[in-house]
Amino acid sequence: QVQLVESGGGLVQPGGSLRLSCVVSGDIFRFYAMNWYRQAPRKQREWVAGINSSGTTAYADSVKGRFTISRDNAKNTVYLQMNSLKPEDTAAYYCKAQIGGIDYWGQGTQVTVSS
């Protein structure tokens, strides 16, 4: 069973930064397409950013220029660097590993942007 564990969430002031991490179990991390999603209260879960096995990245328009996704295959870890945070970025953030049409999800980490 593939396990994903997110960390790095917390409370930050508007304009601040956080870096989320997601560690994936197993030996084939380098083959996974990795994505970050978020879900705010009373809203649907939305895609935030993705990085494929070749390192190609993509971002939702709402975070483009502020967030950066990266991966370290030696550490089985995907990161989400979040800068210039806004109150509307407040949400539970989830990472997803995808391979062969199968999705694996983490348990989420809470990010709260508030003064």
C-alpha positions, 0 to 999 in steps of 0.5 A: 500500500502506497502511503503519502504523508504531508507536512509543513502546514500552519498559520502564516500572515498574509504575504508570508511563505510556507513550504509543504512536503509530501513523502511517498512510500515505496521504490517507484516514486520517480515514476509517479506524477505528483500533484497538490490539491486544496480544499477550503471549507464548504468548497470543492477540492481544487487542483493547485499544481502538478509535476510529472516524472520528467519534471514538467510543471503546471499550475492553477492560474490562482497560484501561478507566479506565487507557488512552486512545485518541485520533487526530490526523487532521492528523498521520495518527496514532492514540495510546494513552496508557497510565497505571497500567501493570501487569505484565500489560500487558506485550505487543507492541502493534499498531495496525490501520486498518480501512476497507471490510472491509479491515484494515491492520496495523503491525509492533508495538511492545514494552511491558514493565512490570517493576520 
